[in-house]
Amino acid sequence: MFARTQVLRACLIFLFAAPLLRADAPSAPRPFRYDTDTFAFANETVWNYVGGTVQAESSAAKKREYTRHCFVVTRAAVQFWKFARFDPAAPPLARDELARRIREVTERSVWLPALNREQRIVFPGYANLREISHAEAGVFQSNIGLGWPVYFRAGNMPIVVPVSHATEAQLNGEVWRDLQNDVPTIVWLYNFPSLKINHVVVIFKGAREGDHFHYTVYDPNYSDAPKKLEFDAGSRVFSYQPTFYFKGGQVTARAIYRGVVQ
């Protein structure tokens, strides 16, 4: 039994914690932009958080209905950036056709290369994703994907495998290199086993000051402004800013949606 456990652990480390065997990401046709390429609605938390701590709430509090979709929302934002285009001069679609085209976008694997302009799924009547998702939030929430299947992703398994500082430094190098080609990275942030944070963001912009990397991210729990993720090359540690659901501090970071097993 011990031997089999060790073999399983070794396989997980090879698949998920070892250096990624992937080609450099090709240059993107344009950068990912917060004001146009993110959703106008936010993913909601199941619990009532205040300053990173769960708090009781009154019975009159507004019910949170769109919860547990951070994986789905971040993935869909990148899928629309890669596979969709908008035509504000044309009349909007009927809702059933809009729903069909949303599913056509989100059924494409997010790790596939971006489509050229002629191949992209067209969304008439609006200038960008933020504008159309503001007008048709319900249609998007119903069609970009269900929240519960992400609990069974193959890429969730490595949460039990410790991540070394060397692996985090490697990830930082890949994120930084991809940003030079305008390619965003979907990143899972967590602190296992405490899970005081278990969330997904999109890194889409970065700046460097010596050993300190400052990343701007799309946090799907917010719809008003981007957030900040930091990497210290000296300590080889990622840290996330304080939010309403997290007190801030060190996090484990893993790139996800780079392939079938991630």
SEPANU-734646 format. One record per residue (C-alpha): residue in three letters; x, y, z. Coordinates in Angstrom, 1 decimal. Layout:
N
residuo ALA | xx X | yy Y | zz Z $
...
END
This chain:
262
residuo MET | xx 0.0 | yy 0.0 | zz 0.0 $
residuo PHE | xx 2.8 | yy 2.4 | zz 0.9 $
residuo ALA | xx 4.6 | yy 1.7 | zz -2.4 $
residuo ARG | xx 1.4 | yy 2.4 | zz -4.4 $
residuo THR | xx 0.9 | yy 5.6 | zz -2.5 $
residuo GLN | xx 4.4 | yy 6.7 | zz -3.3 $
residuo VAL | xx 4.0 | yy 5.8 | zz -7.0 $
residuo LEU | xx 0.7 | yy 7.8 | zz -7.2 $
residuo ARG | xx 2.4 | yy 10.8 | zz -5.5 $
residuo ALA | xx 5.3 | yy 10.6 | zz -7.9 $
residuo CYS | xx 2.9 | yy 10.6 | zz -10.9 $
residuo LEU | xx 1.0 | yy 13.6 | zz -9.6 $
residuo ILE | xx 4.3 | yy 15.5 | zz -9.1 $
residuo PHE | xx 5.4 | yy 14.6 | zz -12.6 $
residuo LEU | xx 2.1 | yy 15.7 | zz -14.2 $
residuo PHE | xx 1.5 | yy 18.9 | zz -12.2 $
residuo ALA | xx 4.5 | yy 20.1 | zz -10.2 $
residuo ALA | xx 7.3 | yy 19.3 | zz -12.5 $
residuo PRO | xx 8.4 | yy 21.8 | zz -15.1 $
residuo LEU | xx 5.7 | yy 22.1 | zz -17.7 $
residuo LEU | xx 6.6 | yy 20.6 | zz -21.1 $
residuo ARG | xx 5.0 | yy 23.2 | zz -23.3 $
residuo ALA | xx 6.0 | yy 25.4 | zz -26.1 $
residuo ASP | xx 6.2 | yy 29.2 | zz -25.6 $
residuo ALA | xx 2.8 | yy 30.8 | zz -26.0 $
residuo PRO | xx 2.5 | yy 32.5 | zz -29.4 $
residuo SER | xx 2.0 | yy 36.3 | zz -29.5 $
residuo ALA | xx -1.6 | yy 37.3 | zz -29.1 $
residuo PRO | xx -3.4 | yy 39.5 | zz -31.6 $
residuo ARG | xx -4.0 | yy 42.1 | zz -28.9 $
residuo PRO | xx -3.7 | yy 42.4 | zz -25.1 $
residuo PHE | xx -6.4 | yy 41.3 | zz -22.7 $
residuo ARG | xx -8.1 | yy 44.5 | zz -21.3 $
residuo TYR | xx -10.0 | yy 44.8 | zz -18.1 $
residuo ASP | xx -12.5 | yy 47.4 | zz -19.4 $
residuo THR | xx -13.6 | yy 45.4 | zz -22.4 $
residuo ASP | xx -12.7 | yy 41.7 | zz -21.9 $
residuo THR | xx -14.2 | yy 41.0 | zz -18.5 $
residuo PHE | xx -17.8 | yy 40.4 | zz -17.4 $
residuo ALA | xx -20.0 | yy 43.2 | zz -16.0 $
residuo PHE | xx -21.3 | yy 40.8 | zz -13.3 $
residuo ALA | xx -19.4 | yy 39.2 | zz -10.4 $
residuo ASN | xx -19.1 | yy 35.7 | zz -9.1 $
residuo GLU | xx -20.6 | yy 35.7 | zz -5.6 $
residuo THR | xx -19.4 | yy 33.9 | zz -2.5 $
residuo VAL | xx -21.6 | yy 31.4 | zz -0.6 $
residuo TRP | xx -20.7 | yy 33.0 | zz 2.7 $
residuo ASN | xx -20.9 | yy 36.6 | zz 3.9 $
residuo TYR | xx -17.3 | yy 37.8 | zz 4.1 $
residuo VAL | xx -16.1 | yy 41.0 | zz 5.8 $
residuo GLY | xx -12.4 | yy 41.7 | zz 5.8 $
residuo GLY | xx -11.6 | yy 38.2 | zz 4.9 $
residuo THR | xx -13.7 | yy 36.6 | zz 7.7 $
residuo VAL | xx -17.1 | yy 34.9 | zz 7.5 $
residuo GLN | xx -19.7 | yy 37.0 | zz 9.3 $
residuo ALA | xx -23.3 | yy 36.4 | zz 10.2 $
residuo GLU | xx -25.8 | yy 38.3 | zz 8.2 $
residuo SER | xx -29.4 | yy 39.4 | zz 8.7 $
residuo SER | xx -32.3 | yy 37.5 | zz 7.3 $
residuo ALA | xx -33.1 | yy 40.5 | zz 5.1 $
residuo ALA | xx -29.8 | yy 40.2 | zz 3.3 $
residuo LYS | xx -29.9 | yy 39.8 | zz -0.5 $
residuo LYS | xx -29.7 | yy 36.2 | zz -1.5 $
residuo ARG | xx -26.5 | yy 35.4 | zz -3.5 $
residuo GLU | xx -27.5 | yy 33.3 | zz -6.5 $
residuo TYR | xx -24.5 | yy 33.2 | zz -8.8 $
residuo THR | xx -21.9 | yy 31.5 | zz -6.6 $
residuo ARG | xx -19.0 | yy 29.0 | zz -7.1 $
residuo HIS | xx -18.3 | yy 30.1 | zz -10.6 $
residuo CYS | xx -14.8 | yy 31.7 | zz -10.3 $
residuo PHE | xx -13.3 | yy 28.9 | zz -12.5 $
residuo VAL | xx -16.1 | yy 29.3 | zz -15.0 $
residuo VAL | xx -16.0 | yy 33.1 | zz -15.2 $
residuo THR | xx -12.3 | yy 33.4 | zz -15.6 $
residuo ARG | xx -12.1 | yy 30.6 | zz -18.2 $
residuo ALA | xx -15.0 | yy 32.2 | zz -20.2 $
residuo ALA | xx -13.4 | yy 35.6 | zz -20.2 $
residuo VAL | xx -10.3 | yy 34.2 | zz -21.8 $
residuo GLN | xx -12.4 | yy 32.1 | zz -24.2 $
residuo PHE | xx -14.2 | yy 35.2 | zz -25.4 $
residuo TRP | xx -10.9 | yy 37.1 | zz -25.8 $
residuo LYS | xx -9.6 | yy 34.3 | zz -27.9 $
residuo PHE | xx -12.6 | yy 33.1 | zz -29.9 $
residuo ALA | xx -15.2 | yy 35.9 | zz -30.2 $
residuo ARG | xx -15.5 | yy 39.3 | zz -31.8 $
residuo PHE | xx -18.1 | yy 42.1 | zz -31.6 $
residuo ASP | xx -20.0 | yy 44.1 | zz -34.2 $
residuo PRO | xx -21.7 | yy 47.1 | zz -32.6 $
residuo ALA | xx -23.1 | yy 48.3 | zz -35.9 $
residuo ALA | xx -25.3 | yy 45.3 | zz -36.5 $
residuo PRO | xx -28.6 | yy 44.5 | zz -34.7 $
residuo PRO | xx -28.4 | yy 42.4 | zz -31.5 $
residuo LEU | xx -29.2 | yy 38.7 | zz -31.5 $
residuo ALA | xx -32.4 | yy 37.2 | zz -30.2 $
residuo ARG | xx -31.8 | yy 35.6 | zz -26.8 $
residuo ASP | xx -31.9 | yy 32.0 | zz -28.0 $
residuo GLU | xx -29.3 | yy 32.7 | zz -30.7 $
residuo LEU | xx -27.2 | yy 34.6 | zz -28.3 $
residuo ALA | xx -27.3 | yy 31.6 | zz -25.9 $
residuo ARG | xx -26.2 | yy 29.3 | zz -28.7 $
residuo ARG | xx -23.3 | yy 31.5 | zz -29.7 $
residuo ILE | xx -22.2 | yy 31.8 | zz -26.1 $
residuo ARG | xx -22.1 | yy 28.1 | zz -25.8 $
residuo GLU | xx -20.2 | yy 27.8 | zz -29.1 $
residuo VAL | xx -17.5 | yy 30.0 | zz -27.6 $
residuo THR | xx -17.3 | yy 28.3 | zz -24.3 $
residuo GLU | xx -17.3 | yy 24.8 | zz -25.7 $
residuo ARG | xx -13.9 | yy 25.5 | zz -27.3 $
residuo SER | xx -11.0 | yy 24.4 | zz -25.1 $
residuo VAL | xx -9.5 | yy 27.5 | zz -23.6 $
residuo TRP | xx -5.9 | yy 26.4 | zz -24.2 $
residuo LEU | xx -6.4 | yy 26.3 | zz -28.0 $
residuo PRO | xx -4.8 | yy 29.1 | zz -30.0 $
residuo ALA | xx -6.8 | yy 32.3 | zz -30.6 $
residuo LEU | xx -8.8 | yy 32.3 | zz -33.8 $
residuo ASN | xx -8.2 | yy 34.9 | zz -36.5 $
residuo ARG | xx -10.8 | yy 37.5 | zz -37.1 $
residuo GLU | xx -12.7 | yy 35.7 | zz -39.9 $
residuo GLN | xx -13.0 | yy 32.5 | zz -37.8 $
residuo ARG | xx -14.3 | yy 34.1 | zz -34.6 $
residuo ILE | xx -17.9 | yy 33.8 | zz -33.4 $
residuo VAL | xx -19.6 | yy 37.2 | zz -34.0 $
residuo PHE | xx -21.8 | yy 39.0 | zz -31.4 $
residuo PRO | xx -23.6 | yy 41.9 | zz -33.0 $
residuo GLY | xx -25.2 | yy 44.9 | zz -31.3 $
residuo TYR | xx -22.4 | yy 45.5 | zz -28.7 $
residuo ALA | xx -18.8 | yy 46.7 | zz -28.7 $
residuo ASN | xx -17.3 | yy 44.2 | zz -26.3 $
residuo LEU | xx -17.9 | yy 41.5 | zz -23.6 $
residuo ARG | xx -18.4 | yy 43.9 | zz -20.7 $
residuo GLU | xx -21.1 | yy 45.8 | zz -22.6 $
residuo ILE | xx -23.0 | yy 42.7 | zz -23.8 $
residuo SER | xx -22.7 | yy 40.9 | zz -20.4 $
residuo HIS | xx -24.2 | yy 44.0 | zz -18.7 $
residuo ALA | xx -27.2 | yy 44.0 | zz -21.0 $
residuo GLU | xx -27.7 | yy 40.2 | zz -21.0 $
residuo ALA | xx -26.2 | yy 39.1 | zz -17.7 $
residuo GLY | xx -28.7 | yy 36.3 | zz -17.1 $
residuo VAL | xx -28.2 | yy 34.8 | zz -20.6 $
residuo PHE | xx -24.4 | yy 34.7 | zz -20.0 $
residuo GLN | xx -24.7 | yy 33.3 | zz -16.5 $
residuo SER | xx -27.0 | yy 30.5 | zz -17.8 $
residuo ASN | xx -24.7 | yy 29.6 | zz -20.7 $
residuo ILE | xx -21.0 | yy 30.1 | zz -19.9 $
residuo GLY | xx -20.9 | yy 26.9 | zz -17.8 $
residuo LEU | xx -22.0 | yy 25.2 | zz -14.6 $
residuo GLY | xx -20.1 | yy 25.7 | zz -11.4 $
residuo TRP | xx -20.3 | yy 22.2 | zz -9.9 $
residuo PRO | xx -18.3 | yy 20.2 | zz -12.7 $
residuo VAL | xx -15.1 | yy 22.1 | zz -11.8 $
residuo TYR | xx -15.0 | yy 20.2 | zz -8.5 $
residuo PHE | xx -14.2 | yy 17.1 | zz -10.6 $
residuo ARG | xx -11.5 | yy 18.6 | zz -12.8 $
residuo ALA | xx -8.4 | yy 16.4 | zz -13.2 $
residuo GLY | xx -6.4 | yy 19.6 | zz -12.6 $
residuo ASN | xx -7.7 | yy 19.8 | zz -9.0 $
residuo MET | xx -5.8 | yy 16.7 | zz -7.9 $
residuo PRO | xx -2.4 | yy 18.4 | zz -7.3 $
residuo ILE | xx -3.8 | yy 20.6 | zz -4.5 $
residuo VAL | xx -2.5 | yy 17.9 | zz -2.1 $
residuo VAL | xx 1.0 | yy 18.0 | zz -3.7 $
residuo PRO | xx 3.2 | yy 20.7 | zz -2.0 $
residuo VAL | xx 4.5 | yy 23.4 | zz -4.4 $
residuo SER | xx 8.2 | yy 24.2 | zz -4.1 $
residuo HIS | xx 9.6 | yy 27.7 | zz -4.2 $
residuo ALA | xx 11.5 | yy 26.7 | zz -7.4 $
residuo THR | xx 8.2 | yy 25.7 | zz -9.0 $
residuo GLU | xx 6.7 | yy 29.1 | zz -8.1 $
residuo ALA | xx 9.7 | yy 30.9 | zz -9.5 $
residuo GLN | xx 9.3 | yy 28.9 | zz -12.7 $
residuo LEU | xx 5.6 | yy 29.8 | zz -13.0 $
residuo ASN | xx 6.5 | yy 33.5 | zz -12.5 $
residuo GLY | xx 9.0 | yy 33.2 | zz -15.3 $
residuo GLU | xx 6.4 | yy 31.7 | zz -17.6 $
residuo VAL | xx 3.7 | yy 34.3 | zz -16.6 $
residuo TRP | xx 6.2 | yy 37.2 | zz -17.2 $
residuo ARG | xx 7.4 | yy 35.7 | zz -20.5 $
residuo ASP | xx 3.8 | yy 35.2 | zz -21.8 $
residuo LEU | xx 2.8 | yy 38.7 | zz -20.8 $
residuo GLN | xx 5.6 | yy 40.0 | zz -23.1 $
residuo ASN | xx 3.5 | yy 38.4 | zz -25.9 $
residuo ASP | xx 0.2 | yy 39.9 | zz -24.5 $
residuo VAL | xx -0.9 | yy 36.4 | zz -23.4 $
residuo PRO | xx -2.8 | yy 36.2 | zz -20.1 $
residuo THR | xx -2.5 | yy 33.3 | zz -17.6 $
residuo ILE | xx -5.4 | yy 31.8 | zz -15.6 $
residuo VAL | xx -4.1 | yy 31.1 | zz -12.1 $
residuo TRP | xx -5.5 | yy 29.1 | zz -9.2 $
residuo LEU | xx -4.7 | yy 30.7 | zz -5.8 $
residuo TYR | xx -5.1 | yy 28.7 | zz -2.7 $
residuo ASN | xx -3.6 | yy 27.9 | zz 0.7 $
residuo PHE | xx -4.0 | yy 24.1 | zz 1.3 $
residuo PRO | xx -5.0 | yy 22.7 | zz 3.7 $
residuo SER | xx -6.5 | yy 25.8 | zz 5.3 $
residuo LEU | xx -8.2 | yy 27.0 | zz 2.1 $
residuo LYS | xx -8.6 | yy 30.5 | zz 3.5 $
residuo ILE | xx -8.4 | yy 31.3 | zz -0.2 $
residuo ASN | xx -9.4 | yy 29.0 | zz -3.0 $
residuo HIS | xx -10.0 | yy 31.2 | zz -6.0 $
residuo VAL | xx -9.1 | yy 31.7 | zz -9.7 $
residuo VAL | xx -7.9 | yy 35.0 | zz -11.3 $
residuo VAL | xx -6.5 | yy 36.0 | zz -14.7 $
residuo ILE | xx -3.1 | yy 37.7 | zz -14.8 $
residuo PHE | xx -3.2 | yy 40.1 | zz -17.7 $
residuo LYS | xx -0.6 | yy 42.8 | zz -17.0 $
residuo GLY | xx 2.7 | yy 43.0 | zz -15.2 $
residuo ALA | xx 5.5 | yy 45.4 | zz -14.1 $
residuo ARG | xx 8.9 | yy 44.7 | zz -12.6 $
residuo GLU | xx 10.9 | yy 46.5 | zz -10.0 $
residuo GLY | xx 14.1 | yy 44.6 | zz -9.4 $
residuo ASP | xx 13.2 | yy 41.3 | zz -7.7 $
residuo HIS | xx 9.5 | yy 42.4 | zz -7.3 $
residuo PHE | xx 6.9 | yy 41.5 | zz -9.9 $
residuo HIS | xx 3.6 | yy 43.4 | zz -9.7 $
residuo TYR | xx 0.8 | yy 41.7 | zz -11.6 $
residuo THR | xx -2.7 | yy 43.1 | zz -12.4 $
residuo VAL | xx -5.4 | yy 40.5 | zz -12.4 $
residuo TYR | xx -9.0 | yy 40.0 | zz -13.2 $
residuo ASP | xx -10.7 | yy 38.8 | zz -10.0 $
residuo PRO | xx -14.2 | yy 37.5 | zz -10.9 $
residuo ASN | xx -15.5 | yy 38.2 | zz -7.4 $
residuo TYR | xx -15.3 | yy 41.9 | zz -8.4 $
residuo SER | xx -16.8 | yy 43.7 | zz -11.4 $
residuo ASP | xx -15.5 | yy 47.3 | zz -10.7 $
residuo ALA | xx -11.7 | yy 47.2 | zz -10.8 $
residuo PRO | xx -8.7 | yy 44.8 | zz -11.2 $
residuo LYS | xx -6.7 | yy 43.5 | zz -8.3 $
residuo LYS | xx -3.0 | yy 43.0 | zz -7.5 $
residuo LEU | xx -0.9 | yy 39.8 | zz -7.2 $
residuo GLU | xx 2.8 | yy 40.1 | zz -6.3 $
residuo PHE | xx 5.8 | yy 37.9 | zz -6.7 $
residuo ASP | xx 9.0 | yy 38.3 | zz -4.7 $
residuo ALA | xx 11.9 | yy 36.7 | zz -6.6 $
residuo GLY | xx 14.1 | yy 36.8 | zz -3.5 $
residuo SER | xx 11.7 | yy 34.7 | zz -1.3 $
residuo ARG | xx 10.1 | yy 33.1 | zz -4.4 $
residuo VAL | xx 6.6 | yy 33.7 | zz -3.0 $
residuo PHE | xx 3.4 | yy 34.9 | zz -4.5 $
residuo SER | xx 1.1 | yy 37.1 | zz -2.4 $
residuo TYR | xx -2.4 | yy 38.5 | zz -3.0 $
residuo GLN | xx -3.8 | yy 41.7 | zz -1.8 $
residuo PRO | xx -6.5 | yy 41.9 | zz 0.9 $
residuo THR | xx -10.0 | yy 41.5 | zz -0.5 $
residuo PHE | xx -13.5 | yy 41.2 | zz 1.1 $
residuo TYR | xx -13.0 | yy 37.4 | zz 1.2 $
residuo PHE | xx -9.3 | yy 37.1 | zz 1.9 $
residuo LYS | xx -7.1 | yy 38.9 | zz 4.5 $
residuo GLY | xx -4.2 | yy 39.1 | zz 2.1 $
residuo GLY | xx -0.8 | yy 37.5 | zz 2.1 $
residuo GLN | xx 1.1 | yy 34.5 | zz 0.8 $
residuo VAL | xx -0.7 | yy 32.2 | zz -1.6 $
residuo THR | xx 0.1 | yy 29.1 | zz -3.6 $
residuo ALA | xx -0.3 | yy 29.8 | zz -7.3 $
residuo ARG | xx -0.8 | yy 27.3 | zz -10.1 $
residuo ALA | xx -1.4 | yy 27.9 | zz -13.8 $
residuo ILE | xx -4.6 | yy 26.1 | zz -15.0 $
residuo TYR | xx -6.4 | yy 25.5 | zz -18.2 $
residuo ARG | xx -3.2 | yy 25.0 | zz -20.1 $
residuo GLY | xx -4.3 | yy 21.5 | zz -21.3 $
residuo VAL | xx -6.5 | yy 18.5 | zz -20.5 $
residuo VAL | xx -4.8 | yy 17.6 | zz -17.2 $
residuo GLN | xx -4.5 | yy 21.2 | zz -16.0 $
END
